[in-house]
Amino acid sequence: MRGFLAVAQREVVERRMWLVAAVVAGLIPLAGHLLPWVSADNAVDARVTLALVLASSLLVAGSLLLGISMIGTELGERRLGFHFARPLSAAAIWWGKLTASFLVVMLVGVLVLLPTALVSGRELPGRNADDGPLLAGLVAVFVLLVLLVGHALSVAGRSRSWLLTSDLVAALLIGAIVWAVAMRFWFADSATLFTRLVESTAFAVLVGLAVAGWVQVAVGRTDARRGHRALSATLWGTLGVFALAIVGYAAWVFSATPSSLGRLSEVMTAPGGSWTLVSGSSAGRGDFAPTFLLDTQSGRWLRFEVRARWWVAPMFSADGRTAVWLQQTEGGRRDQQQVLVADLSASQPRAVATSLVLSEDAWQVRLSRSGRRLAVIGEKNLSVYSLPDGGLVRAVRVDVGSGRVGLRFLGEDELVYGVWAKGDWLNPVDVVLRRLDIPSGRLEESGKLNGARYRDFVVLPGDPRGELLLAFHPREEGLELVLHDARTGAARASLLSQPDKPLARAAFLFDGRIVVGESPAVTGGPARVHLFDREGRVVRTIALETDELGRIGSEVAPGVSTVSLGRDEYWGGRNGHAVLVNVDQGSIQNLPEGYLPVPVSGWWSPGRVPAEPGGACARLFRSPEGALVRYEPTTGGFTTILATRWPS
């Protein structure tokens, strides 16, 4: 320890002129208000800015120059032997010099800022108690890194060895590996893993450089070339092990399977078949959310490379055999999205990249019920493509301005779209509907939807036949739920006159009839479920005897719908409750406490259509423990699909 302190003290004394220069530089900002272009109003800002510029400049210059001269100058001038002639260990020499250089540079920064801090410290960054330690820590890491890099460059340069080429190759190779892993985390939308990688890389570089400097002094002593060899072997060996470690960790992170999921965050089911998208967290994988297309009957799965969000989700064909989604092009820009298609009926489904690449001009994308056509609308164009080849079927010029667009397939050869005013999410506006006949390319105004909210277009389900449209309209006491013709927008029938206390829940049955829930706040009694025919006439009303109506879900059997009670969201927790409502018979069957139905779709799929009654996707629930399960009507029990759990 005495040797370490002696070396450190000697280094500080030798570099005392840096401290004198810092004191002089610190006085310069006090005269900042004398500059001709500085007025009395911004004198404080000028003083602080000048102090920060001087402090930053001296910190960078001091770190680099002291790092270069720390060992390299004495090594080149053959004065390093002075230290080895004394009873000093290599550790005392290296760590003493490094510590002294670090302290001198940090003191330089403090001395430059101190006069300004005493005069106008409230204006300095880092003055806040929450920001100060973080800012000081970042500056310290930066100074130490530049010192060590300067030392390594100095030793490597003075050795004049062919190892310089191998150093450059090793640096490029390890840098490329770290960059590739970082970009993989970044494009996987894993901010935590990306941040941890940056932090761990900085730590590994600091440790590698510091240990390599020590080994260089201990092994090389006064021989520059031998020291360079020792430094290179230690540094690149350390960073090479680190690179292999992060590659292995990244490979493990992205090798997750559906059984790796510990907790589900998203479940997005297809309207038909047995496939569903599942996404969630996995122990040890940070905020990376492994996402899969999962066959809930056979257990087959397909990795979904795009992190599931309500605004990023696959589009399914009505029979659930085709999945289509958008993914950033490999190596491309973020505003370019490639269309991928998966044939889920294949024995080994896989994602196939089509030739279709969409730009940021594509505002809304919709898949036809067959899964064979994709409609894309932007500000100036409406295009229809065939899948999976991506060929252009029809393109027409449109002018939607900057509004919100509602686009739906009404049939395989027919599209209808309307444009809401931009920014009007809740306010009702009159919407002109336009119809595109795909075979002929004829685009015509087909009608008008009066006083409709864009929010309802996103929330309300679609007619499985494509003939009807549900919309809310403002009234004095709330909102009226009205049934419209999907092509012309003409009102056909009023279903509920005051459904917005709170909002009514509505769903189409697979056969096209409509189920609408009415909350106790409106009825003055228990919640009720109404069954309407396609003309809007009430067929049956069923009282539920509950104080809060949740979501109307899928049909676990023809005419038997799930209705959640209490909280609307099926991720609501362990205390949810649901019932099965037979709308044909008017009967109600209670399900065990805590089992909540998984909705067929949600905000991510406007115009969603009902799932096939009794299909695998129509019978998916969340268990009280948080597992994904399937309801079995024959036994009244549940079969576990994924044994995920709520966090403890």
C-alpha positions as CSV (number, residue, x, y, z in Angstrom):
1,M,0.0,0.0,0.0
2,R,2.9,2.4,0.8
3,G,4.3,1.8,-2.7
4,F,0.9,2.5,-4.3
5,L,0.6,5.8,-2.3
6,A,4.1,6.8,-3.1
7,V,3.6,6.3,-6.8
8,A,0.3,8.1,-6.8
9,Q,1.7,11.0,-4.8
10,R,4.6,11.4,-7.2
11,E,2.3,11.4,-10.2
12,V,0.0,14.1,-8.7
13,V,3.0,16.3,-8.0
14,E,4.4,15.8,-11.5
15,R,1.0,16.8,-13.0
16,R,0.4,19.8,-10.7
17,M,0.4,22.2,-13.7
18,W,-2.8,20.7,-14.9
19,L,-4.4,21.8,-11.6
20,V,-2.9,25.3,-11.9
21,A,-4.3,25.5,-15.4
22,A,-7.7,24.4,-14.2
23,V,-7.8,27.2,-11.5
24,V,-6.9,29.8,-14.1
25,A,-9.5,28.4,-16.6
26,G,-12.1,28.4,-13.8
27,L,-11.8,32.2,-13.5
28,I,-12.3,32.9,-17.2
29,P,-16.2,32.3,-17.1
30,L,-16.6,34.9,-14.4
31,A,-15.7,37.5,-17.0
32,G,-18.2,36.0,-19.5
33,H,-20.6,39.0,-19.1
34,L,-17.9,41.3,-20.5
35,L,-18.1,39.7,-24.0
36,P,-19.6,42.2,-26.4
37,W,-22.4,39.9,-27.6
38,V,-23.6,39.0,-24.1
39,S,-26.4,41.1,-22.6
40,A,-27.3,41.6,-19.0
41,D,-30.3,39.3,-19.4
42,N,-28.2,36.3,-20.4
43,A,-25.0,36.9,-18.5
44,V,-25.6,33.9,-16.2
45,D,-26.3,31.6,-19.2
46,A,-23.1,32.8,-20.9
47,R,-21.1,32.2,-17.7
48,V,-22.4,28.7,-17.2
49,T,-22.0,27.8,-20.9
50,L,-18.4,29.0,-21.0
51,A,-17.6,27.1,-17.8
52,L,-19.1,23.9,-19.2
53,V,-17.2,24.2,-22.5
54,L,-13.9,24.8,-20.7
55,A,-14.5,21.9,-18.2
56,S,-15.5,19.5,-21.0
57,S,-12.5,20.5,-23.1
58,L,-10.0,20.1,-20.3
59,L,-11.6,16.8,-19.2
60,V,-11.3,15.3,-22.7
61,A,-7.8,16.7,-23.3
62,G,-6.5,15.8,-19.9
63,S,-7.9,12.2,-20.0
64,L,-6.3,11.6,-23.4
65,L,-3.0,13.2,-22.8
66,L,-2.5,11.8,-19.3
67,G,-3.5,8.4,-20.5
68,I,-0.9,8.6,-23.3
69,S,1.8,9.8,-20.9
70,M,0.9,7.6,-18.0
71,I,3.2,4.8,-19.0
72,G,3.9,5.3,-22.7
73,T,6.1,8.5,-22.3
74,E,8.4,6.9,-19.7
75,L,8.4,3.7,-21.7
76,G,9.5,5.5,-24.9
77,E,12.1,7.6,-23.1
78,R,13.4,4.5,-21.2
79,R,12.6,6.1,-17.8
80,L,10.2,3.4,-16.6
81,G,13.2,1.4,-15.2
82,F,13.4,4.1,-12.5
83,H,10.3,2.6,-10.9
84,F,11.4,-1.0,-11.2
85,A,14.7,-0.1,-9.6
86,R,12.8,0.8,-6.5
87,P,11.1,-1.8,-4.2
88,L,7.8,-1.3,-6.1
89,S,5.6,-4.0,-7.5
90,A,4.0,-3.8,-10.9
91,A,0.6,-3.5,-9.3
92,A,1.7,-0.5,-7.2
93,I,3.2,1.2,-10.3
94,W,0.2,0.6,-12.6
95,W,-2.6,1.3,-10.1
96,G,-0.8,4.2,-8.5
97,K,-0.3,5.9,-11.9
98,L,-3.9,5.2,-13.0
99,T,-5.4,6.4,-9.7
100,A,-3.3,9.6,-9.7
101,S,-4.2,10.4,-13.3
102,F,-7.9,9.8,-12.7
103,L,-7.9,12.0,-9.6
104,V,-6.0,14.8,-11.4
105,V,-8.5,14.9,-14.3
106,M,-11.5,14.8,-12.1
107,L,-10.0,17.6,-10.0
108,V,-9.4,19.6,-13.1
109,G,-13.1,19.4,-13.9
110,V,-14.1,20.4,-10.4
111,L,-11.7,23.3,-10.3
112,V,-12.9,24.7,-13.6
113,L,-16.5,24.6,-12.5
114,L,-16.1,25.6,-8.9
115,P,-16.0,29.4,-9.3
116,T,-19.0,29.4,-11.6
117,A,-20.8,27.0,-9.2
118,L,-20.2,29.5,-6.3
119,V,-21.6,32.4,-8.3
120,S,-24.4,30.8,-10.2
121,G,-24.5,27.1,-9.3
122,R,-28.2,26.8,-9.5
123,E,-27.9,26.9,-13.3
124,L,-25.4,24.1,-13.6
125,P,-26.5,20.6,-14.8
126,G,-26.5,18.0,-12.1
127,R,-27.3,20.5,-9.4
128,N,-30.5,18.5,-8.7
129,A,-29.9,15.9,-6.1
130,D,-31.4,13.2,-8.3
131,D,-29.3,14.0,-11.3
132,G,-26.0,14.9,-9.6
133,P,-24.7,11.4,-8.7
134,L,-25.7,9.9,-12.1
135,L,-24.0,12.7,-14.0
136,A,-20.8,12.5,-11.8
137,G,-20.8,8.7,-12.4
138,L,-21.1,9.1,-16.1
139,V,-18.2,11.6,-16.2
140,A,-16.1,9.4,-14.0
141,V,-16.6,6.4,-16.3
142,F,-15.9,8.5,-19.4
143,V,-12.7,9.9,-17.9
144,L,-11.5,6.4,-16.8
145,L,-12.3,5.0,-20.3
146,V,-10.4,7.7,-22.1
147,L,-7.4,7.3,-19.8
148,L,-7.3,3.5,-20.4
149,V,-7.8,3.9,-24.2
150,G,-5.1,6.5,-24.3
151,H,-2.7,4.2,-22.5
152,A,-3.4,1.3,-24.7
153,L,-2.9,3.3,-27.9
154,S,0.3,4.8,-26.5
155,V,1.8,1.4,-25.7
156,A,0.6,-0.2,-29.0
157,G,2.0,2.8,-31.0
158,R,5.4,2.8,-29.3
159,S,5.9,-1.0,-29.8
160,R,5.8,-0.5,-33.7
161,S,4.7,-4.2,-33.9
162,W,2.7,-6.1,-36.5
163,L,0.3,-6.7,-33.6
164,L,-1.3,-3.4,-34.4
165,T,-3.0,-5.1,-37.4
166,S,-4.3,-7.9,-35.2
167,D,-5.5,-5.4,-32.7
168,L,-7.5,-3.6,-35.3
169,V,-9.0,-6.9,-36.6
170,A,-9.9,-8.0,-33.0
171,A,-11.5,-4.7,-32.3
172,L,-13.6,-4.8,-35.4
173,L,-14.6,-8.4,-34.9
174,I,-15.7,-8.0,-31.2
175,G,-17.3,-4.6,-32.0
176,A,-19.3,-6.3,-34.8
177,I,-20.5,-9.1,-32.5
178,V,-21.6,-6.6,-29.8
179,W,-23.3,-4.5,-32.4
180,A,-25.2,-7.4,-33.9
181,V,-26.4,-8.6,-30.5
182,A,-27.4,-5.0,-29.5
183,M,-29.4,-4.6,-32.7
184,R,-31.1,-7.9,-32.2
185,F,-32.2,-6.7,-28.7
186,W,-33.2,-3.3,-30.1
187,F,-35.4,-4.7,-32.9
188,A,-36.9,-7.2,-30.5
189,D,-38.2,-4.1,-28.6
190,S,-36.2,-5.1,-25.5
191,A,-35.1,-1.8,-24.0
192,T,-33.9,-3.4,-20.8
193,L,-31.7,-6.0,-22.5
194,F,-30.3,-3.4,-24.8
195,T,-29.5,-1.1,-21.9
196,R,-27.9,-3.9,-19.9
197,L,-25.8,-4.9,-22.9
198,V,-24.5,-1.3,-23.3
199,E,-23.7,-1.1,-19.6
200,S,-22.1,-4.6,-19.4
201,T,-20.0,-3.8,-22.6
202,A,-18.7,-0.6,-21.0
203,F,-17.9,-2.5,-17.8
204,A,-16.1,-5.3,-19.7
205,V,-14.1,-2.7,-21.7
206,L,-13.1,-0.9,-18.6
207,V,-12.1,-4.1,-16.8
208,G,-10.3,-5.5,-19.8
209,L,-8.3,-2.3,-20.4
210,A,-7.4,-1.9,-16.7
211,V,-6.3,-5.5,-16.2
212,A,-4.5,-5.5,-19.6
213,G,-2.6,-2.4,-18.5
214,W,-1.6,-4.1,-15.3
215,V,-0.4,-7.2,-17.1
216,Q,1.5,-5.0,-19.6
217,V,3.4,-3.4,-16.8
218,A,4.0,-6.7,-15.0
219,V,5.1,-8.7,-18.0
220,G,6.5,-6.2,-20.3
221,R,8.3,-4.0,-17.7
222,T,10.6,-1.8,-19.8
223,D,10.2,-3.8,-23.1
224,A,7.6,-2.1,-25.2
225,R,7.0,-5.0,-27.6
226,R,6.7,-7.6,-24.9
227,G,4.3,-5.3,-23.0
228,H,2.2,-4.8,-26.2
229,R,1.9,-8.6,-26.6
230,A,0.8,-9.0,-23.0
231,L,-1.6,-6.1,-23.3
232,S,-3.2,-7.4,-26.5
233,A,-3.5,-11.0,-25.3
234,T,-5.1,-9.9,-22.0
235,L,-7.5,-7.3,-23.5
236,W,-8.7,-9.3,-26.5
237,G,-8.9,-12.5,-24.5
238,T,-11.1,-10.8,-21.9
239,L,-13.3,-9.1,-24.5
240,G,-13.4,-12.3,-26.6
241,V,-14.8,-14.2,-23.6
242,F,-17.3,-11.4,-23.0
243,A,-18.4,-11.5,-26.7
244,L,-18.9,-15.3,-26.6
245,A,-20.9,-14.9,-23.4
246,I,-23.3,-12.4,-24.8
247,V,-23.7,-14.4,-28.0
248,G,-24.5,-17.4,-25.9
249,Y,-26.9,-15.4,-23.8
250,A,-28.6,-13.9,-26.8
251,A,-29.0,-17.4,-28.4
252,W,-30.6,-18.6,-25.2
253,V,-32.9,-15.6,-25.0
254,F,-34.2,-16.1,-28.6
255,S,-34.4,-19.9,-28.3
256,A,-37.5,-19.6,-26.0
257,T,-40.4,-21.9,-26.7
258,P,-44.0,-21.5,-25.6
259,S,-43.3,-23.6,-22.6
260,S,-40.7,-21.0,-21.5
261,L,-43.4,-18.5,-20.9
262,G,-43.8,-17.7,-17.2
263,R,-46.6,-15.2,-17.5
264,L,-48.9,-14.3,-20.5
265,S,-49.3,-10.7,-21.5
266,E,-51.0,-11.1,-24.9
267,V,-53.3,-13.7,-26.4
268,M,-54.7,-13.0,-29.8
269,T,-56.8,-15.8,-31.3
270,A,-57.8,-16.6,-34.8
271,P,-61.6,-16.5,-35.6
272,G,-61.5,-20.1,-36.8
273,G,-59.3,-23.2,-36.3
274,S,-57.1,-23.6,-33.2
275,W,-54.2,-21.2,-33.7
276,T,-53.6,-18.2,-31.4
277,L,-50.8,-15.8,-30.8
278,V,-49.3,-15.9,-27.3
279,S,-46.7,-13.6,-25.8
280,G,-45.4,-13.0,-22.3
281,S,-42.4,-12.8,-20.0
282,S,-39.9,-15.5,-19.4
283,A,-37.5,-15.8,-16.4
284,G,-34.0,-14.6,-17.0
285,R,-34.9,-12.9,-20.3
286,G,-35.4,-9.4,-19.0
287,D,-38.2,-7.5,-20.8
288,F,-37.9,-9.6,-24.0
289,A,-41.4,-11.0,-24.6
290,P,-41.2,-14.3,-26.5
291,T,-44.0,-14.4,-29.0
292,F,-45.4,-17.4,-30.8
293,L,-48.2,-18.6,-33.0
294,L,-49.5,-21.6,-31.1
295,D,-51.8,-24.4,-32.2
296,T,-53.8,-25.0,-29.0
297,Q,-54.8,-28.5,-30.0
298,S,-51.6,-30.1,-31.5
299,G,-49.0,-28.0,-29.7
300,R,-47.3,-26.9,-32.9
301,W,-45.9,-23.5,-32.8
302,L,-44.2,-20.9,-35.0
303,R,-41.9,-18.2,-33.6
304,F,-43.4,-14.7,-34.2
305,E,-40.5,-12.3,-34.6
306,V,-42.5,-9.1,-34.0
307,R,-43.3,-8.3,-30.4
308,A,-47.0,-8.5,-29.9
309,R,-48.8,-5.3,-29.1
310,W,-52.4,-4.3,-29.6
311,W,-51.2,-2.2,-32.6
312,V,-48.8,-4.9,-33.9
313,A,-50.7,-8.2,-34.4
314,P,-51.2,-10.9,-37.0
315,M,-54.3,-10.8,-39.2
316,F,-56.0,-14.2,-39.6
317,S,-58.2,-15.5,-42.3
318,A,-61.8,-16.4,-41.2
319,D,-61.0,-20.1,-41.1
320,G,-57.8,-19.5,-39.2
321,R,-55.6,-21.3,-41.7
322,T,-53.7,-18.2,-42.9
323,A,-51.8,-15.7,-40.8
324,V,-50.5,-12.4,-42.2
325,W,-48.4,-9.8,-40.5
326,L,-45.9,-7.0,-41.1
327,Q,-42.3,-7.1,-40.1
328,Q,-39.4,-4.7,-40.7
329,T,-37.3,-5.7,-43.6
330,E,-34.1,-7.3,-42.7
331,G,-31.4,-4.7,-42.8
332,G,-34.0,-2.1,-43.9
333,R,-35.4,1.1,-42.5
334,R,-38.0,1.1,-39.8
335,D,-40.5,2.7,-42.1
336,Q,-40.4,-0.3,-44.5
337,Q,-42.5,-3.2,-43.5
338,Q,-42.5,-6.5,-45.3
339,V,-45.6,-8.6,-45.5
340,L,-45.2,-12.2,-44.2
341,V,-47.6,-15.1,-44.7
342,A,-47.8,-18.4,-42.8
343,D,-49.9,-21.3,-44.0
344,L,-51.1,-22.7,-40.6
345,S,-52.7,-25.7,-42.2
346,A,-49.2,-27.1,-43.2
347,S,-47.7,-29.9,-41.1
348,Q,-44.7,-27.6,-40.3
349,P,-45.9,-24.0,-40.7
350,R,-43.3,-21.4,-41.4
351,A,-43.2,-17.7,-42.1
352,V,-42.8,-16.8,-45.8
353,A,-41.7,-13.3,-46.8
354,T,-43.6,-12.0,-49.7
355,S,-42.3,-9.6,-52.3
356,L,-44.7,-7.0,-50.9
357,V,-42.9,-4.3,-48.9
358,L,-45.1,-1.4,-47.5
359,S,-43.7,2.0,-46.8
360,E,-44.8,4.5,-44.1
361,D,-47.5,5.8,-46.5
362,A,-49.5,2.6,-45.7
363,W,-51.9,3.9,-43.0
364,Q,-54.2,0.9,-42.7
365,V,-53.9,-2.7,-43.8
366,R,-56.8,-5.2,-43.9
367,L,-56.9,-8.9,-44.8
368,S,-59.9,-10.5,-46.6
369,R,-61.8,-13.3,-44.9
370,S,-60.3,-15.8,-47.2
371,G,-56.8,-14.6,-46.5
372,R,-56.0,-14.4,-50.2
373,R,-56.2,-10.6,-50.5
374,L,-54.7,-7.7,-48.7
375,A,-56.0,-4.1,-48.9
376,V,-53.7,-1.2,-48.1
377,I,-54.8,2.4,-47.9
378,G,-52.7,5.5,-47.6
379,E,-53.2,9.2,-48.1
380,K,-53.4,9.0,-51.9
381,N,-53.8,5.4,-52.9
382,L,-56.0,2.3,-52.1
383,S,-54.4,-0.9,-53.3
384,V,-55.4,-4.5,-53.2
385,Y,-52.8,-7.3,-53.4
386,S,-53.0,-11.0,-53.9
387,L,-51.4,-13.4,-51.4
388,P,-49.1,-15.1,-51.0
389,D,-47.4,-13.9,-54.2
390,G,-47.9,-10.2,-53.3
391,G,-49.1,-9.3,-56.8
392,L,-51.0,-6.1,-57.4
393,V,-54.7,-6.8,-58.1
394,R,-56.1,-3.3,-58.2
395,A,-55.0,0.2,-57.3
396,V,-57.0,3.4,-57.3
397,R,-56.4,7.0,-56.4
398,V,-58.0,8.2,-53.3
399,D,-57.8,11.4,-51.2
400,V,-58.2,10.9,-47.5
401,G,-56.2,13.9,-46.4
402,S,-54.9,13.5,-42.9
403,G,-58.0,11.9,-41.4
404,R,-58.5,8.6,-39.6
405,V,-59.4,5.8,-42.1
406,G,-61.9,3.0,-41.5
407,L,-61.4,0.2,-44.1
408,R,-63.2,-3.1,-44.3
409,F,-63.7,-6.0,-46.7
410,L,-67.4,-6.6,-47.2
411,G,-66.6,-9.5,-49.5
412,E,-63.7,-10.9,-51.4
413,D,-64.3,-8.4,-54.3
414,E,-65.7,-5.5,-52.4
415,L,-64.2,-2.8,-50.0
416,V,-65.8,0.0,-48.2
417,Y,-63.9,2.8,-46.5
418,G,-64.8,6.1,-44.6
419,V,-62.6,9.0,-43.4
420,W,-63.0,10.5,-39.9
421,A,-61.5,13.9,-39.1
422,K,-58.0,13.6,-37.8
423,G,-57.9,13.9,-34.0
424,D,-61.6,13.1,-33.6
425,W,-61.4,9.9,-31.6
426,L,-64.5,10.4,-29.5
427,N,-66.4,13.2,-31.3
428,P,-69.0,12.1,-33.7
429,V,-68.7,13.3,-37.3
430,D,-70.6,12.6,-40.6
431,V,-68.6,10.1,-42.6
432,V,-68.9,9.6,-46.3
433,L,-68.6,5.9,-47.3
434,R,-67.0,4.9,-50.5
435,R,-67.2,1.5,-52.1
436,L,-64.5,-0.1,-54.3
437,D,-65.5,-2.9,-56.7
438,I,-62.2,-4.7,-57.0
439,P,-62.8,-6.6,-60.3
440,S,-63.8,-3.4,-62.2
441,G,-61.8,-0.9,-60.2
442,R,-64.9,1.3,-59.9
443,L,-64.8,3.6,-56.8
444,E,-68.0,5.3,-55.9
445,E,-69.7,7.1,-53.0
446,S,-72.1,4.5,-51.6
447,G,-73.6,6.4,-48.7
448,K,-73.1,8.3,-45.5
449,L,-72.7,7.4,-41.8
450,N,-74.2,10.3,-39.8
451,G,-72.7,11.3,-36.4
452,A,-70.4,8.3,-35.9
453,R,-67.3,8.1,-33.7
454,Y,-64.0,6.6,-34.9
455,R,-63.6,4.9,-31.5
456,D,-66.6,2.8,-32.2
457,F,-65.4,1.7,-35.6
458,V,-62.3,0.3,-33.8
459,V,-64.1,-1.2,-30.8
460,L,-67.3,-2.6,-32.2
461,P,-67.3,-6.0,-33.9
462,G,-68.1,-6.7,-37.5
463,D,-70.9,-8.6,-39.2
464,P,-69.7,-12.1,-40.3
465,R,-71.7,-11.6,-43.5
466,G,-70.4,-8.1,-44.1
467,E,-73.9,-6.6,-44.5
468,L,-74.4,-4.7,-41.2
469,L,-72.6,-2.1,-39.1
470,L,-73.0,-1.1,-35.5
471,A,-72.4,2.5,-34.4
472,F,-73.1,4.7,-31.4
473,H,-74.8,8.1,-31.9
474,P,-75.0,10.9,-29.3
475,R,-78.3,11.6,-27.7
476,E,-79.3,13.9,-24.8
477,E,-79.0,11.2,-22.2
478,G,-76.1,9.2,-23.6
479,L,-75.4,7.2,-26.7
480,E,-77.8,5.3,-28.9
481,L,-76.6,2.0,-30.4
482,V,-77.9,1.8,-34.0
483,L,-77.7,-0.9,-36.6
484,H,-76.7,0.4,-40.0
485,D,-76.3,-1.0,-43.5
486,A,-72.6,-1.5,-44.0
487,R,-72.5,-0.2,-47.6
488,T,-74.8,2.8,-47.5
489,G,-74.7,3.7,-43.8
490,A,-78.5,3.9,-43.7
491,A,-80.0,3.3,-40.2
492,R,-81.9,0.0,-39.9
493,A,-82.9,-0.1,-36.3
494,S,-82.1,1.4,-32.9
495,L,-81.0,-1.4,-30.5
496,L,-80.5,0.5,-27.3
497,S,-81.4,4.1,-26.6
498,Q,-79.1,4.8,-23.6
499,P,-76.3,2.3,-23.5
500,D,-73.5,4.6,-22.4
501,K,-73.8,4.3,-18.6
502,P,-71.3,2.6,-19.0
503,L,-70.8,1.6,-22.6
504,A,-72.8,-1.4,-23.8
505,R,-71.1,-4.6,-24.8
506,A,-72.0,-6.0,-28.2
507,A,-71.1,-9.0,-30.3
508,F,-72.3,-10.7,-33.4
509,L,-73.1,-14.4,-33.2
510,F,-71.6,-16.7,-35.8
511,D,-75.0,-16.9,-37.5
512,G,-75.2,-13.1,-37.8
513,R,-77.6,-12.4,-34.9
514,I,-76.5,-9.7,-32.4
515,V,-76.1,-9.9,-28.6
516,V,-76.0,-6.7,-26.6
517,G,-75.4,-6.3,-22.9
518,E,-77.0,-3.6,-20.8
519,S,-75.5,-2.5,-17.5
520,P,-77.3,-2.0,-14.2
521,A,-76.7,1.7,-14.4
522,V,-79.1,1.9,-17.3
523,T,-81.6,-0.8,-16.3
524,G,-81.9,0.2,-12.6
525,G,-81.8,-3.5,-11.8
526,P,-79.6,-6.4,-12.8
527,A,-77.5,-6.3,-16.0
528,R,-79.3,-7.8,-19.0
529,V,-78.3,-9.4,-22.3
530,H,-80.5,-8.8,-25.3
531,L,-80.6,-11.0,-28.4
532,F,-81.5,-9.2,-31.6
533,D,-82.3,-10.6,-35.1
534,R,-80.7,-9.1,-38.2
535,E,-83.5,-6.6,-38.6
536,G,-82.8,-5.2,-35.1
537,R,-85.9,-6.8,-33.4
538,V,-85.5,-8.0,-29.8
539,V,-85.8,-11.8,-29.7
540,R,-85.0,-12.4,-26.0
541,T,-83.9,-10.6,-22.9
542,I,-82.0,-12.4,-20.1
543,A,-81.3,-10.9,-16.7
544,L,-77.8,-11.7,-15.3
545,E,-78.2,-10.7,-11.6
546,T,-74.9,-8.8,-11.4
547,D,-73.9,-5.3,-10.6
548,E,-71.2,-5.0,-13.3
549,L,-71.2,-6.3,-16.8
550,G,-68.0,-7.2,-18.5
551,R,-67.2,-8.5,-22.0
552,I,-69.4,-10.6,-24.2
553,G,-67.2,-13.2,-25.6
554,S,-67.2,-16.1,-28.0
555,E,-69.7,-19.0,-28.4
556,V,-68.4,-22.1,-26.6
557,A,-71.2,-23.9,-28.4
558,P,-73.8,-22.6,-31.0
559,G,-75.9,-20.0,-29.2
560,V,-74.0,-20.2,-25.9
561,S,-71.9,-17.1,-25.3
562,T,-69.4,-16.3,-22.6
563,V,-70.1,-13.2,-20.6
564,S,-67.5,-11.9,-18.1
565,L,-68.8,-10.2,-14.9
566,G,-66.9,-7.5,-13.0
567,R,-63.8,-6.1,-14.7
568,D,-63.9,-6.0,-18.4
569,E,-60.3,-7.1,-19.1
570,Y,-59.6,-10.8,-18.9
571,W,-56.1,-9.9,-17.6
572,G,-57.9,-8.3,-14.6
573,G,-56.6,-10.8,-12.0
574,R,-57.6,-13.8,-10.0
575,N,-61.1,-12.6,-8.9
576,G,-62.9,-12.4,-12.2
577,H,-66.0,-14.4,-12.9
578,A,-67.9,-15.4,-16.1
579,V,-71.1,-17.2,-17.0
580,L,-72.3,-19.0,-20.1
581,V,-75.5,-17.6,-21.5
582,N,-77.7,-19.7,-23.8
583,V,-79.4,-17.0,-25.8
584,D,-81.7,-19.5,-27.5
585,Q,-83.0,-21.0,-24.3
586,G,-82.5,-18.0,-21.9
587,S,-80.5,-20.1,-19.4
588,I,-77.4,-19.2,-17.5
589,Q,-74.6,-21.4,-16.3
590,N,-72.0,-20.2,-13.8
591,L,-68.4,-21.0,-14.4
592,P,-65.8,-21.5,-11.5
593,E,-64.5,-18.3,-9.9
594,G,-61.5,-16.8,-11.6
595,Y,-62.0,-18.2,-15.1
596,L,-62.2,-15.4,-17.7
597,P,-62.7,-15.9,-21.4
598,V,-60.0,-14.8,-23.8
599,P,-61.6,-12.4,-26.4
600,V,-61.3,-13.4,-30.0
601,S,-59.8,-10.0,-30.8
602,G,-59.8,-6.5,-29.5
603,W,-58.5,-3.0,-30.3
604,W,-56.0,-4.5,-32.8
605,S,-58.6,-5.8,-35.2
606,P,-61.5,-3.4,-36.2
607,G,-64.5,-5.1,-37.6
608,R,-63.6,-8.4,-35.9
609,V,-65.9,-11.3,-36.7
610,P,-67.0,-14.0,-34.3
611,A,-65.2,-17.2,-33.8
612,E,-66.6,-20.5,-35.0
613,P,-68.9,-21.8,-32.2
614,G,-67.3,-24.6,-30.2
615,G,-64.0,-24.1,-31.9
616,A,-60.7,-24.3,-30.0
617,C,-60.2,-20.6,-30.0
618,A,-63.8,-19.8,-28.9
619,R,-63.2,-21.9,-25.7
620,L,-60.0,-20.3,-24.4
621,F,-59.9,-19.0,-20.9
622,R,-57.5,-17.7,-18.3
623,S,-57.4,-19.7,-15.1
624,P,-57.3,-18.2,-11.6
625,E,-53.6,-19.1,-11.5
626,G,-53.0,-17.3,-14.8
627,A,-52.7,-20.3,-17.1
628,L,-54.1,-20.5,-20.6
629,V,-56.8,-23.2,-20.6
630,R,-59.5,-24.6,-22.8
631,Y,-63.1,-25.1,-21.7
632,E,-64.5,-28.6,-22.4
633,P,-68.3,-28.4,-22.7
634,T,-68.8,-32.2,-22.4
635,T,-67.2,-32.3,-18.9
636,G,-67.5,-28.7,-17.8
637,G,-63.8,-28.8,-16.9
638,F,-60.7,-27.1,-18.3
639,T,-57.7,-28.4,-20.1
640,T,-54.4,-26.6,-19.5
641,I,-52.7,-25.3,-22.7
642,L,-49.9,-23.3,-21.1
643,A,-49.2,-23.5,-17.4
644,T,-48.3,-19.8,-17.0
645,R,-48.9,-18.0,-13.7
646,W,-49.7,-14.6,-12.3
647,P,-46.6,-13.0,-10.7
648,S,-46.4,-13.8,-7.0
